[in-house]
Amino acid sequence: MFTFKKPKNDLEALLQTGSRERSDFSADLFVNCPSCGKSIIAERLSEYLHVCPKCDHHMKLRTRTRLRYLLDTGSFSELDADLTARNDLEFPEYEEKLTAATASSGEKDAVITGTGKIKGMNCCLFAMEGNFMMGSMGCVVGEKITRLFEHATRHRLPVIGYTVSGGARMQEGILSLMQMAKTSGAVKRHSDEGLLYIAVLTNPTTGGVTASFAMEGDIILAEPNALICFAGPRVIEQTTRQKLPPGFQRAEFLLENGFLDAIVHRSGQRDYLARLLRFHKGGVSL
């Protein structure tokens, strides 16, 4: 019964190990675009600002990497960095999820706030971190963004906010939903002082974040093809039993229907935002 069975040998095992090593080596060298599948040399990804050079797909971007691309070198000063979430509702396994989110993202919660400069102009900034529980909005996110707008109001500074979020954080229940009103109040007080708020919506911006501070900017920008919505397209289709039009809830659709002021490629955002800040100060015309 063993007549045709090939005996094992050390060389075969070595070749198999070498194959795995080559595969791992290739994975370290290249990144595949999630949209078109093109292989991109990993070392050149930062050169492209994490945008596919073939199909122009804007890949996910870590928050601190985004701030590094956007701000003048060494100008960022973080605010409220030590705030962390609590499990006040005693939601099962929430502490474990928070620990895992911190480990995977390197952040204490889903938003970073602070002050910085863009081409020499002072501003306050917040940027959400999608790798921390899908950028969900809990009490810490609401508190940090509220404090940032209050700081900006006191010091008469404009605010630039980058959003990416799956919506309100279900583990914090009604406490999470309350952040919609809390942040909106801070945005309104900032606006009442005649100060500028620019929102930049990235993929995806959904749920309670969209229904509050993401869509309350004086100027609302978005990255190309970003999903921007309250309820996602699949939920709407299942509820209405109707097929949605192509590109529904993408940035281009929202721009066409008046919900956005402009779509700005990642490579042009620093210059675009600097121009808006300078115009707000009366330095240039648009």
C-alpha positions as CSV (number, residue, x, y, z in Angstrom):
1,M,0.0,0.0,0.0
2,F,3.1,2.3,0.4
3,T,4.5,1.5,-3.1
4,F,3.8,4.9,-4.5
5,K,4.3,7.0,-1.4
6,K,7.2,9.4,-1.7
7,P,9.5,9.3,1.4
8,K,10.0,12.5,3.4
9,N,13.4,14.2,3.3
10,D,15.1,17.1,4.9
11,L,15.5,19.0,1.7
12,E,11.7,19.1,1.1
13,A,11.1,20.6,4.5
14,L,13.9,23.2,3.9
15,L,12.3,24.2,0.6
16,Q,8.9,24.6,2.2
17,T,10.4,26.7,5.0
18,G,12.2,28.9,2.5
19,S,9.0,29.4,0.5
20,R,7.2,30.7,3.6
21,E,10.1,33.0,4.4
22,R,10.0,34.4,0.8
23,S,6.3,34.9,1.2
24,D,6.7,36.8,4.5
25,F,9.6,38.8,2.9
26,S,7.4,39.8,0.0
27,A,4.6,40.8,2.4
28,D,7.0,43.1,4.2
29,L,8.2,44.7,0.9
30,F,4.8,45.3,-0.8
31,V,1.4,46.6,0.1
32,N,-1.6,45.7,-2.0
33,C,-4.2,48.5,-2.8
34,P,-7.5,47.4,-1.3
35,S,-9.3,48.9,-4.3
36,C,-7.4,47.8,-7.4
37,G,-5.1,45.2,-6.0
38,K,-1.9,46.9,-7.3
39,S,1.3,46.1,-5.4
40,I,3.0,49.1,-4.0
41,I,6.5,49.1,-2.6
42,A,5.9,49.6,1.2
43,E,8.8,52.1,1.5
44,R,7.3,54.4,-1.1
45,L,3.8,54.4,0.5
46,S,4.6,57.4,2.6
47,E,5.9,59.2,-0.5
48,Y,2.4,58.7,-2.0
49,L,0.8,59.8,1.3
50,H,-0.9,56.4,1.3
51,V,-2.7,57.0,-1.9
52,C,-2.6,54.4,-4.6
53,P,-0.7,55.7,-7.6
54,K,-2.7,53.6,-10.0
55,C,-6.4,54.1,-9.0
56,D,-6.0,57.1,-6.6
57,H,-7.6,55.2,-3.8
58,H,-7.1,57.0,-0.4
59,M,-6.0,54.2,2.0
60,K,-6.5,54.3,5.7
61,L,-4.1,56.6,7.4
62,R,-3.0,56.5,11.1
63,T,-3.8,59.7,12.9
64,R,-0.3,60.7,13.9
65,T,0.9,60.0,10.4
66,R,-1.8,62.3,9.1
67,L,-0.7,65.1,11.5
68,R,2.9,64.6,10.4
69,Y,1.9,65.1,6.8
70,L,-0.3,68.1,7.6
71,L,1.5,70.2,10.2
72,D,4.7,72.2,10.3
73,T,7.5,70.1,11.8
74,G,7.6,70.2,15.6
75,S,4.6,72.5,15.9
76,F,2.1,70.0,17.3
77,S,1.3,70.2,21.0
78,E,-1.2,67.5,22.2
79,L,-4.0,68.3,24.6
80,D,-5.7,66.0,27.1
81,A,-3.6,63.0,26.2
82,D,-4.2,61.1,29.4
83,L,-8.0,60.8,29.2
84,T,-9.1,57.2,29.1
85,A,-12.6,55.5,28.9
86,R,-14.4,53.9,31.9
87,N,-16.9,51.1,31.9
88,D,-19.6,53.0,33.8
89,L,-22.4,50.9,32.3
90,E,-20.5,47.7,33.2
91,F,-20.8,46.5,29.6
92,P,-19.5,42.9,29.3
93,E,-15.9,42.6,28.1
94,Y,-15.6,46.4,27.4
95,E,-12.4,46.7,29.4
96,E,-10.8,43.9,27.3
97,K,-11.9,45.6,24.1
98,L,-10.3,48.9,25.3
99,T,-7.1,47.2,26.1
100,A,-7.0,45.5,22.7
101,A,-7.8,48.7,20.9
102,T,-5.0,50.5,22.7
103,A,-2.6,47.7,21.8
104,S,-3.6,47.7,18.1
105,S,-3.7,51.5,17.6
106,G,-1.1,52.8,20.1
107,E,-3.7,55.4,21.3
108,K,-5.7,55.7,24.5
109,D,-8.9,56.5,22.6
110,A,-10.3,57.3,19.2
111,V,-9.3,60.9,18.9
112,I,-6.1,63.1,19.2
113,T,-6.5,66.8,19.9
114,G,-4.0,69.6,20.1
115,T,-2.6,72.8,18.7
116,G,-0.2,73.2,15.8
117,K,0.8,75.3,12.8
118,I,0.1,74.9,9.1
119,K,2.6,77.0,7.1
120,G,3.1,79.2,10.1
121,M,-0.5,79.7,11.0
122,N,-1.8,78.7,14.4
123,C,-4.8,76.4,14.7
124,C,-6.5,73.8,16.9
125,L,-6.9,70.3,15.5
126,F,-8.5,67.0,16.2
127,A,-8.0,63.8,14.2
128,M,-9.9,60.6,14.8
129,E,-8.2,57.2,14.9
130,G,-10.1,54.5,13.0
131,N,-8.0,51.7,14.4
132,F,-9.3,52.4,17.9
133,M,-12.7,50.6,17.9
134,M,-13.5,51.8,14.4
135,G,-13.1,55.4,15.6
136,S,-16.3,55.1,17.6
137,M,-17.4,58.1,19.7
138,G,-17.5,57.5,23.4
139,C,-17.3,59.9,26.4
140,V,-13.6,60.5,25.9
141,V,-14.0,61.4,22.3
142,G,-16.8,63.8,23.1
143,E,-14.9,65.3,26.1
144,K,-11.7,65.8,24.2
145,I,-13.4,67.5,21.2
146,T,-15.5,69.7,23.5
147,R,-12.4,70.8,25.4
148,L,-10.6,71.5,22.2
149,F,-13.3,73.8,21.0
150,E,-13.4,75.5,24.3
151,H,-9.6,76.0,24.2
152,A,-10.0,77.4,20.7
153,T,-12.8,79.8,21.8
154,R,-10.7,81.1,24.7
155,H,-7.6,81.7,22.5
156,R,-9.6,82.7,19.4
157,L,-8.2,80.0,17.2
158,P,-9.7,78.2,14.2
159,V,-10.4,74.5,14.4
160,I,-9.6,71.9,11.8
161,G,-11.1,68.4,12.4
162,Y,-10.5,65.1,10.6
163,T,-13.2,62.6,11.1
164,V,-13.3,58.8,10.6
165,S,-15.8,56.9,12.6
166,G,-18.2,54.0,12.8
167,G,-20.5,56.2,14.9
168,A,-21.5,56.2,18.5
169,R,-19.8,53.5,20.8
170,M,-22.5,51.0,21.7
171,Q,-20.6,49.9,24.9
172,E,-21.3,53.4,26.4
173,G,-24.9,53.5,25.4
174,I,-26.8,56.7,26.1
175,L,-23.6,58.3,27.5
176,S,-22.1,58.0,24.0
177,L,-25.2,59.5,22.3
178,M,-25.0,62.5,24.7
179,Q,-21.7,63.4,23.2
180,M,-23.6,64.5,20.0
181,A,-25.3,67.3,21.9
182,K,-22.2,68.1,24.0
183,T,-19.9,68.6,21.1
184,S,-22.5,70.5,19.1
185,G,-22.9,73.0,21.9
186,A,-19.1,73.6,22.0
187,V,-19.1,74.0,18.2
188,K,-21.9,76.5,18.4
189,R,-20.2,78.6,21.1
190,H,-17.0,78.7,19.0
191,S,-19.1,79.8,16.0
192,D,-20.9,82.5,18.0
193,E,-17.4,84.1,18.6
194,G,-17.0,84.4,14.8
195,L,-14.3,81.7,14.7
196,L,-13.6,79.3,11.9
197,Y,-14.2,75.5,11.9
198,I,-13.2,73.4,9.0
199,A,-14.2,69.7,8.9
200,V,-12.4,67.2,6.7
201,L,-14.4,63.9,6.4
202,T,-12.5,60.8,5.6
203,N,-13.6,57.2,4.8
204,P,-15.8,56.2,6.6
205,T,-17.6,59.0,8.6
206,T,-20.9,57.6,9.8
207,G,-23.5,57.5,12.5
208,G,-23.6,59.9,15.4
209,V,-20.3,61.6,14.3
210,T,-21.9,62.5,11.0
211,A,-25.1,63.6,12.8
212,S,-23.1,66.0,15.0
213,F,-19.7,67.8,14.7
214,A,-18.7,66.2,11.4
215,M,-21.3,68.1,9.5
216,E,-21.3,71.4,11.5
217,G,-18.2,73.0,10.0
218,D,-18.3,76.4,8.4
219,I,-16.4,74.7,5.6
220,I,-16.9,71.0,5.0
221,L,-14.3,69.1,2.9
222,A,-13.9,65.4,2.2
223,E,-11.4,63.0,0.7
224,P,-12.3,61.4,-2.6
225,N,-14.8,58.5,-2.5
226,A,-15.2,58.7,1.3
227,L,-18.3,57.1,2.7
228,I,-20.3,59.7,4.6
229,C,-23.6,58.8,6.1
230,F,-25.7,58.3,9.1
231,A,-27.1,54.8,8.3
232,G,-25.1,52.8,5.9
233,P,-26.3,51.9,2.4
234,R,-27.0,48.2,3.2
235,V,-29.2,49.2,6.2
236,I,-31.1,51.7,4.0
237,E,-31.7,49.1,1.3
238,Q,-32.9,46.5,3.8
239,T,-35.2,49.0,5.4
240,T,-36.7,50.6,2.2
241,R,-36.4,47.5,0.0
242,Q,-35.1,49.8,-2.8
243,K,-31.9,49.7,-4.7
244,L,-29.8,52.8,-4.1
245,P,-28.1,54.7,-7.0
246,P,-24.4,54.1,-7.8
247,G,-22.1,56.0,-5.5
248,F,-24.8,56.8,-3.0
249,Q,-23.4,58.4,0.2
250,R,-19.9,58.7,-1.3
251,A,-18.2,62.1,-1.2
252,E,-18.9,62.9,-4.9
253,F,-22.6,62.2,-4.4
254,L,-22.7,64.5,-1.4
255,L,-20.9,67.3,-3.2
256,E,-23.3,67.1,-6.1
257,N,-26.2,67.4,-3.7
258,G,-24.8,70.3,-1.7
259,F,-23.7,68.6,1.5
260,L,-20.0,69.3,0.9
261,D,-18.0,72.4,-0.1
262,A,-15.2,70.6,-1.8
263,I,-13.4,67.3,-2.3
264,V,-9.7,67.7,-1.7
265,H,-7.0,65.1,-2.7
266,R,-4.8,64.2,0.2
267,S,-1.7,65.6,-1.6
268,G,-3.3,69.0,-1.7
269,Q,-4.8,69.3,1.7
270,R,-2.0,71.1,3.4
271,D,-1.9,73.8,0.8
272,Y,-5.7,74.0,0.7
273,L,-6.1,74.3,4.4
274,A,-3.3,76.9,4.7
275,R,-5.0,79.0,2.0
276,L,-8.4,78.8,3.9
277,L,-6.7,79.8,7.2
278,R,-4.9,82.7,5.5
279,F,-8.1,83.9,3.9
280,H,-9.8,83.8,7.3
281,K,-7.2,86.0,8.7
282,G,-7.6,88.4,5.7
283,G,-4.2,87.6,4.1
284,V,-5.2,86.4,0.7
285,S,-8.3,86.2,-1.6
286,L,-9.7,83.0,-2.9
